[in-house]
Amino acid sequence: MRHIKLDKGADGVAILTLDNADESMNVVSNEWLEEMNSVITQLRDDDAVTGVILTSGKPAFMAGADLKLMVEGYGNLTRREAYDFSQNATAMHRALETMGKPVVCAINGLALGGGFELALACHYRVIVDDPRTVVGLPEVNLGLLPGSGGTQRLGRMIGPKKALDLLLSGRSVGPQEALELKIVDEVVPADQLIDAAKAWLATKPSETRAWDEKGFFMPEMRGMIVPEVAMGYSIGVANVAGKSGYNFPAPAAILSCVFEGLQLPFDKALSVESKYFAKLLTDPVARNIIRTTFISKQAAEKGARRPADVPKSKVSKVGILGAGMMGAGIALVSAKAGIDVVLLDRDTATAEKGKAYSEKVFGKQISRGKMTQDKADATLARITPTDDFALLDGCDLIVEAVFEDIGIKAETTKKAEAVIPSSAVFATNTSTLPISELAQASARPDQFIGLHFFSPVDRMGLVEVIRGQKTSPETLAKSLDFIAQLRKTPIVVNDSRGFYTSRVFRMFIFEGVAMLSDGVAPARIENAAKAAGFPIGPLALLDEVTMELPVKILTDSAGEEGNTYTIEKGMNVFDRMIELGRGSRKAGGGFYEYPADGAKHLWDGLAKEFPVSKDQPEQEELKKRFLYSQANETARCLEEGVLETVEDADLGAVFGWGFPVWTGGTLSYIDTVGVETFVSEADRLAQAYGTRFAPSAWLRKKAEKGEGFYPVKSKD
């Protein structure tokens, strides 16, 4: 056997050690399933074997199935084939559980998804006492549900309420909480793991699970007859709708699966689980979520866009110019990554305020037990606040984060380059200003690049890397190595006004003001955005970022060659709100009121300033306007070469400005709708609302060919 090692002891205990020959992690595969089925049969028929220990030869116990296989399920598997896929693993777990020998799982490290389902199929679970070891069923985060018994065993072991908390949140738990929840039976030091497993087997435990014993009963098996059960599921439906909306099919499927399954005999319940799993696996939402948030994200973080022929580099000292919100955040994440930071501003007092941001963040983490004071002090010691450019000497990389003004940035660039080493990379943190134009102030434009961090930097994982016309491959590679040190996710785009993320994000907020200008009720605008899956409505968002900012960008961009940062409709809304002194929350109020003694609410004066039409559009139409305007603009970015890969487009959309994750991103959304359908519907929207929806000739040609953005894997 390639993936399993079997040792039979004279004491009658057989130890099965999982050790994948091809991967660094034990994963579910067809070959592994075949080996498990074979060894289970062998152990079942061996009278000398009285008990079995299942453990791992790797640092982690086991993960789930290969995510690439999960992605390929959509469009390549029929519902029946997906059902059979689930049943294969389910049958193996059931064979292990019913082979007539007690099985104890010795969990020596992380056990998630299919790995923890395997542990649940064992009769007893011993886990190492290590905070790095976690167990859980995170499938809901993939748009799926546990497909080999997880929903049914968990529900019968700890009851539906606790089971649904774990299944619907997808959260992982450490050893002690797992013990409290009774999803593991014993927590022991690592060097006692196998001994503890053998000690349990020595008690001659039953090899029959509770649900296989005659007369097994739990109140939930009576369905909605029991009032508290009925109430629990009724609340569960509301909670699922409230947290997940109606765009994610997995939470509702999990709730239904547990409800239906607990009323059935165990094997029938496992069949129900497989049917729901098959439905989700063949749905585009699971494909979209897994492809973008796991596969593409991991590839980007491992250097998918990094020039391969450039030696790896490491930043030991970074200079950050500007200690405002962005600079302070970049200083924080750099110091946490073990990098020495020079945080520079116009005076030391301002630079000290920037460092104080890190102190504030660390203070909260200390109060929550997530950081020690010693760790905080050591990290803060890496940040040197100053107003002296001379301290930038020795920096490997500079991140300029001063005010969004070309003149100010140019002056700062020249001062820094007079001091920093000739090998240092100079990066500007800007959201819209063209990198090639900013690089004109540099004496070494080949070492000049854009690094667009997102706010708040310590919580937002994406960094948009912008190549200028003269940016060298070496500079790109060094910048990506720096981002890897920070443990952030990079996308790489080419220079243009607004680059990619700011250019397309504008379509979201501009569509919101266009709707207001069209007479759509403000509450309908906000609700439609959230119903589509955006974290916040465009009007509330504009209050936070200030209306002056997009207006300034539009003004600065006007008349520039190749300018794409424009607005088709809604400028009257911006102008009037700013004229009224309601340009932001900071100004005292914008589209919303912010009373000190209550919750925020839409400003009553909006109806007077922007009269609401008698006939209001359907919510689906408003959702479509938000989604289509951004997807169409993304397609233009790819066509124009601002974007080079579909993966970068979708990563930037989901992790940059919160495009709904169920779509997989802007271009995945077009593929989900179907490019032919998208073009046809975009034409209708263009006729009704404006040319911003009109598909380009390039996109029309793709539609004519039936050519999507991602390659379609053949079923052969």
Steps between C-alpha positions, in 0.01 A plus 500: 500500500629847405305720739441279804732307729359204697670364813347209691616452858515188711248667733233479231515873422544599136634848431399663172727793417388737226799629303424637153783411264432787260403796719622675813149460643275196522206564266199306375565342160364203307825311548494559875135388521586177322787434741279574801227266379758227445659534841161520677401168342833351604460615862137391517590146398807469725397336826834589658414869480290615797522877453624764257681832543481748215764774495723701267865493405490870410493810726128540424249218527301554182334763284208442266474435129719667238337839432594485133282192468217688672524786249483259211174358636296781347435437133681166502292289736133416479303505824515121501877497454542756778275290724712192431815702575360580844377147559844349432653674801182453702508124440864477607428685824199278561708186440756623753228574751322163466786255443455349846825631651525813721690779325665791680621804311827645630487857370856629496432828317251696292193299397261690276224415255527143377781444748276576796214304344733200506569566868126522570452158339732351764363380834728717716716809440819595682662831408836660581501792740641756260337839419609461136287189469145580392205293384191602307279474196561819297320386183239777522781747426552316172134511405464131594399280791684203654436219253607184681289486814604818679156660527339180627763377747551846648124554540457167678807544719441850637145588392386722214546836673871460571553313175340776293711762675813322376362407158354841413796701628763263363715595796787288627550427869801414709543192718340631820189641330470181296502305826235728653285455190551120527624466145823357639524277806845563644776762484854380573862614454647407164734237644204319660270491194545137395521376860167672577344339192624157607377558854147562371511186287614305807165577665340273237255765382194439287554502125141615436406868466195624691295557182556138394359360824140382506265755654724803435289813532546875529221762524589646160393173337140608560551801276286808559274328756731604784443876561860584585622316190251686282604832654870421454469428131268798443759729655769319303330588170485867599863501613618344175308755294626785718868403489532352153216657303373295210814492287670213683326162464725313746365631835139422406605157373682426828197601703269283289746211502522493881126543543408225255784266589433490874150367434629203300692178567872569476571346159200675345623825653842451340329470163316829563832666584657376176207634298537847648876482452452408133265792449757743642800348320328542165398860577716785364513676840725233654718505188528879517583516870760222495670616182547862606526497878716190529667383179572838336576664835751232599663512156540878523654474846742233378628728223285428195578846357861521618772501229656157542854588392558764770671383823292515817545807718413608851426842647675555832436874526216696344444874486141623510445858395184641650365395840132550429243221502658309211862550602427408861329180386785401269745566786299271726488201263866545409611500863284193570683327214830559679612792283666811644291807414593865459169690519558850367276807493530880492580507873578245768174562687296401193719193448448407867123514444546252219685263730228547763258328261697178544497544876122536492451189284738293712329621818169356378666172409663477843166562673347214299785262580620489139836664566739523793639829626856379435412422137335840458799682650746313276293578190457868589876527555547432128317824406711817506291818459696793356505807277862440392545364146857399589361206700380345173859401426521122483137443406438215255164642397306824535122530513388857437155567646469878501205710383355415156662789320753456218709799611526391863583144397768621257673711766490210747643259242801724430579551868490128570704398195777735613552275802392144427732233355525472122351150521186604690153468349281810515130421529216750504175420677243668280149397402464689173800710393686351198824333608690594184419866560611481864817318390608809303620647830726199553863478390451123462154436354583132441500460881173689541172311554153544643389309810135576566412385851139497615366657818517397778833347403522267800166339409492514120707225339525622139778708346463626142844510339518747210777484241602828343622519141862467615459273804751216471431130564748516790301780663177306457657188651641687800162665561320166489757353740426788740125434477568132569689600816191693608288189428269692272344410167635680191347569163710650221357756259632746244494875530197713418284762669335322794688178413255216544341499844427874530383520141245220539405577861388844384226327302344381826478838668420681177215258428360581843487874431371433147209309652433789738503737204257264320249531785564167669414505871824521706404206723441285191847591370669398825293186547557382141877533540499296820258247351744450211770419755692826542602564862363855501276718284659761269344798680624391841840428349523845343428654839805318637747572217362855445337622180778751445747218429336356185420853381866601543613193306253579222616862489869409498443238230294721269675577173783254564598285203351150521288595802255225593404637840171661402138514614204468266217596733461627855747788512208724595461294816861553604491871421180560694602299807834680522325835447271416793800425719404134519804348331584238761440359844804695615330820383211428736279306262462392141238270353451384858442676831723397792325598823710473814214332687390245242570291193580658165214541254451638152473878491138612473598781262599258222140474377482876452838530328458190282128428455401134505322369193152355540592180317791325669710230328513144628783413736641252247537779246695714746722208598570436133602863445760476776639166381495565126656847512804369688532177302485686169768747610723213613468342156618830352802500734594154376447600138717811540783313672462667838433147623702209367327208671144407582613380843636844593171656392294277728739520795503879480122517483430268794784602732548859387157660519269221612339387175264218609702188573224268376573627148871414523577851371402722210614276215387181671161670520491540122591133458230404752234697316639381166682744272224489235231575760717769657549685172130482414394628842772767502358632173158531662646681801693736270178591319322561829768671712806604301805407298699386805324165461572462129727200426801563278551343158765278661252365754235453231745292303561278803124458532467403135765233550342385827838566658508562875786642706608179672587191295241225515649165599400216273302212652730255323 
